[in-house]
Amino acid sequence: QILQQAPQVKTINERLEKKYNERQQEIVRLQEALRTDLEKLERDSAILSVAERNSLQDNIVKQRRDLQRKGQDYQQDLGREQNQEMQQFFALVKEAIDKIAAQENYDLILQKDGVPYAANDVDVTAQVVKQLS
């Protein structure tokens, strides 16, 4: 719930989307070019010369390889940066939780997901979100 409500998460997502948008668009363009060439090969295979067909097939293989490499690089870079950003965010969450625990004299604060039952009056989620804002 904190991930959904904290303004920092929205900011992180927007920043990463903006930073990686150009690379994502490049991957989409490569996918479209590959799809176009595959359709051309399927549609025109009977009328293409052997040299043209071989050239088109070689081009398709190169496009697939390039697309796969760029897609993997994109996913790795995005994932790595998301992890770094989220680690920083979770450090802020921990600070907020520590502060609330000290102020309210709590000995233990658990994630609500990990507890079979907890009364709503002991839920500090709203307080954590407020500390993060």
Salt bridges, closest charged atoms under 4 A:
GLU26 OE2 - LYS70 NZ 2.51
ASP44 OD1 - ARG43 NE 3.18
ASP66 OD1 - ARG69 NH2 2.55
ASP73 OD2 - ARG69 NH1 3.96
ASP77 OD2 - ARG23 NH1 2.85
ASP77 OD1 - ARG80 NH2 2.49
GLU81 OE1 - LYS19 NZ 2.88
GLU85 OE2 - ARG15 NH1 2.65
ASP98 OD2 - LYS94 NZ 2.83
ASP123 OD2 - LYS112 NZ 3.41
